[in-house]
Amino acid sequence: MIGELLLVSIGLIGLIIATITDLRYREVPDFLNYFLITTGLSFRFVYSILSTDWLYFLYGLIGLGAAFLLGLILYVTKQWGGGDTKLLMSVGVIFATKPFFIGGEDNLFLARMFLNIFLAGALYGVGYGIYLAIKNFDNFKREFNKIMEGEKIRFIKKLSLAIAAIAFILVLIAEDYATKLILLGFVIFLVCYIYLWVFVKSVENACMFQLIPVNKLAEGDWVVEDVIKNKKVIYKQNKLAVDKRDILMFMKEGIKKVKIKGGIPFVPSFLIGTLFTLFWGSIV
C-alpha cells in the first residue's frame, strides 16, 4: 500500500511539474516523461516479483501500449505534440490499475481516466480559446465574420436551423419525456455546433499561426508552409514536425523566419482529469 501510494504521488508530482513547464515554456521535458515511464514500469516489475502477481506488471504494459496508440493517432493528425503522447504513456503506466485507496472494483479505471482527461481537455480548450479570442479580439472578429460569410457555412447554417426547427416541432408533439429530452438535446446541438466550429476555426486562424525566427524553433513545432530557397522546396509542410536536422538545415540555408502553428497547452487537462478520477470518479 505504501509503495502504491508512493507511485501515485510520483505520478501526481510529475503531472504538476509537466503542467508548470507546459504553461511556461510550451513543452514537457523528455527526461521527465522517460523518468515517469521507467519508474512506473520498474515499480510494477519489482512488485510483481515480490508478490508473484504478474498481472500487475502486465496491466502496466497494456496501459503503456494503449496510451501509445491513442497518443500516436492524435500526434499524426496534429492534434497535439510528441510530448503530450509521452506524458499520456506515463499516465497509462502509473495509473494502469485502480489505486488501493479507491473503493470497489473498477476494471475500466484507466479508460475512465483517459475519458476524464479528454473531457477536461475539451472544456479547458474552449475556455483557453475564449481567452485567446478576447486577447486578440480584432483579429478573431475579422476571421469569425469572414468564415461566417462563406457560402458553405451559410448553407450549412440554414440547413442546421431548418432541421432544428423540425426537431423542435417533434419535441412539442412527442408525449414520452425521454424522447422529448433526446430531441431537445439534438436541437441544442444543431444550433450550437456550427457556431462552436466557426469559433474554434477563427481562434486557430487568428491566434495560433505565427512567424518566428528560426533560432526560436523547437523540436516538435509544426511548420505550416513549405520552406523555399532559390525556388526550391527544402522543407514540405506535410511533415509531422521539425527536428534538429531541419532546424540546422534552415540555419545553413540562411532561412530567417518560418510560419508555425502554435497550440493550446494541453497538459493542464492531464492533471485536472487525473485528479478528478482519483478523488471524484468519472465526469460522465
ZAMARGU-4260 file (C-alpha; in steps of 0.2 Angstrom, whole numbers, plus 5000, padded with zeros to 4 digits):
<rodrens>
0) 5000/5000/5000 | 5014/5012/5004 | 5023/5008/4988 | 5007/5011/4978 | 5004/5027/4987
5) 5022/5032/4983 | 5019/5028/4964 | 5003/5038/4964 | 5012/5053/4972 | 5026/5052/4960
10) 5014/5052/4946 | 5004/5067/4953 | 5021/5077/4956 | 5026/5073/4938 | 5010/5080/4931
15) 5011/5096/4942 | 5029/5099/4935 | 5024/5095/4917 | 5009/5107/4919 | 5020/5121/4925
20) 5033/5118/4911 | 5020/5117/4898 | 5011/5133/4903 | 5028/5142/4904 | 5038/5135/4890
25) 5025/5126/4880 | 5034/5109/4881 | 5037/5095/4893 | 5055/5089/4895 | 5058/5072/4888
30) 5068/5067/4904 | 5053/5069/4914 | 5042/5058/4904 | 5055/5045/4902 | 5058/5045/4921
35) 5039/5043/4925 | 5038/5029/4912 | 5053/5020/4919 | 5048/5022/4937 | 5031/5016/4934
40) 5037/5000/4924 | 5051/4997/4937 | 5039/4998/4952 | 5026/4986/4944 | 5040/4974/4939
45) 5048/4974/4957 | 5030/4972/4965 | 5026/4958/4953 | 5042/4948/4958 | 5039/4950/4976
50) 5020/4946/4975 | 5021/4934/4961 | 5006/4944/4954 | 5012/4947/4936 | 4995/4954/4931
55) 5001/4970/4940 | 5016/4972/4928 | 5006/4966/4913 | 4992/4980/4916 | 5006/4992/4916
60) 5012/4986/4899 | 4994/4986/4892 | 4992/5004/4899 | 5008/5009/4890 | 5003/5002/4874
65) 4985/5009/4874 | 4991/5026/4878 | 5005/5025/4864 | 4992/5020/4851 | 4980/5034/4857
70) 4993/5047/4858 | 5001/5042/4841 | 4984/5044/4832 | 4982/5062/4840 | 5001/5066/4835
75) 4999/5060/4817 | 4983/5070/4815 | 4992/5085/4823 | 4980/5087/4837 | 4995/5088/4849
80) 5014/5086/4851 | 5025/5072/4854 | 5027/5077/4872 | 5009/5075/4876 | 5010/5057/4869
85) 5024/5053/4880 | 5015/5060/4895 | 4999/5050/4891 | 5011/5035/4891 | 5017/5040/4908
90) 4999/5041/4914 | 4995/5024/4906 | 5009/5015/4916 | 5007/5023/4933 | 4988/5023/4933
95) 4985/5007/4924 | 4976/4999/4939 | 4965/5007/4952 | 4974/5013/4967 | 4970/5004/4984
100) 4963/5019/4992 | 4948/5020/4979 | 4935/5008/4985 | 4926/4995/4974 | 4930/4985/4959
105) 4934/4995/4943 | 4942/4986/4928 | 4939/5001/4917 | 4949/5013/4929 | 4962/5018/4916
110) 4949/5020/4902 | 4939/5032/4914 | 4954/5042/4917 | 4958/5044/4898 | 4940/5049/4896
115) 4941/5062/4910 | 4957/5069/4903 | 4950/5072/4886 | 4933/5079/4893 | 4943/5090/4904
120) 4954/5095/4889 | 4938/5099/4879 | 4932/5111/4892 | 4949/5118/4896 | 4952/5121/4877
125) 4936/5130/4875 | 4940/5141/4890 | 4958/5144/4883 | 4951/5148/4866 | 4939/5161/4874
130) 4954/5169/4882 | 4964/5169/4866 | 4949/5177/4857 | 4947/5191/4869 | 4966/5194/4869
135) 4966/5195/4850 | 4949/5201/4848 | 4951/5212/4832 | 4959/5198/4823 | 4947/5185/4830
140) 4932/5196/4825 | 4938/5198/4807 | 4941/5179/4805 | 4924/5175/4813 | 4915/5186/4801
145) 4925/5180/4786 | 4921/5162/4789 | 4903/5165/4794 | 4900/5174/4777 | 4907/5160/4767
150) 4894/5152/4756 | 4897/5134/4763 | 4895/5139/4781 | 4879/5149/4777 | 4871/5134/4768
155) 4876/5123/4782 | 4869/5135/4795 | 4852/5137/4786 | 4851/5118/4784 | 4855/5115/4803
160) 4842/5128/4808 | 4829/5120/4797 | 4832/5103/4804 | 4832/5110/4822 | 4815/5118/4818
165) 4808/5102/4813 | 4816/5093/4828 | 4808/5106/4840 | 4791/5103/4832 | 4793/5085/4836
170) 4798/5090/4854 | 4781/5098/4856 | 4772/5084/4848 | 4781/5069/4857 | 4772/5063/4873
175) 4787/5052/4880 | 4798/5063/4892 | 4814/5053/4887 | 4810/5056/4868 | 4807/5075/4871
180) 4824/5076/4881 | 4833/5067/4867 | 4825/5078/4853 | 4829/5094/4863 | 4847/5089/4865
185) 4848/5087/4847 | 4840/5104/4843 | 4853/5112/4855 | 4867/5103/4847 | 4862/5108/4829
190) 4860/5126/4835 | 4877/5127/4844 | 4888/5116/4834 | 4890/5127/4819 | 4895/5142/4830
195) 4907/5132/4840 | 4915/5125/4825 | 4917/5143/4817 | 4923/5149/4834 | 4937/5136/4835
200) 4942/5139/4817 | 4943/5158/4820 | 4953/5156/4835 | 4965/5144/4826 | 4967/5156/4811
205) 4968/5172/4821 | 4978/5167/4836 | 4988/5151/4833 | 4998/5155/4817 | 5014/5165/4819
210) 5030/5169/4810 | 5045/5166/4821 | 5064/5167/4819 | 5072/5150/4815 | 5083/5151/4831
215) 5067/5150/4841 | 5061/5134/4833 | 5060/5119/4844 | 5059/5101/4840 | 5041/5096/4838
220) 5035/5113/4831 | 5023/5112/4816 | 5029/5122/4801 | 5013/5126/4791 | 5021/5132/4775
225) 5033/5125/4763 | 5050/5132/4765 | 5058/5138/4749 | 5076/5143/4745 | 5081/5149/4727
230) 5064/5142/4720 | 5067/5125/4728 | 5057/5117/4741 | 5069/5112/4755 | 5055/5108/4768
235) 5037/5102/4765 | 5023/5107/4777 | 5016/5090/4777 | 5030/5083/4788 | 5023/5079/4805
240) 5035/5091/4814 | 5053/5099/4813 | 5068/5090/4821 | 5085/5096/4825 | 5091/5092/4807
245) 5078/5103/4800 | 5082/5117/4811 | 5101/5116/4807 | 5097/5115/4789 | 5086/5131/4789
250) 5101/5140/4798 | 5113/5133/4785 | 5102/5139/4771 | 5100/5156/4778 | 5081/5155/4782
255) 5077/5169/4794 | 5059/5165/4799 | 5046/5151/4796 | 5027/5151/4800 | 5022/5139/4813
260) 5005/5134/4821 | 5005/5136/4840 | 4994/5125/4851 | 4984/5126/4867 | 4995/5120/4881
265) 4985/5103/4884 | 4995/5096/4899 | 4984/5105/4912 | 4970/5094/4907 | 4980/5079/4911
270) 4982/5085/4929 | 4963/5090/4930 | 4957/5074/4923 | 4968/5063/4934 | 4964/5072/4950
275) 4945/5071/4946 | 4947/5052/4943 | 4956/5049/4959 | 4945/5059/4970 | 4928/5060/4962
280) 4927/5046/4949 | 4920/5049/4931 | 4915/5066/4924 | 4901/5057/4914
</rodrens>
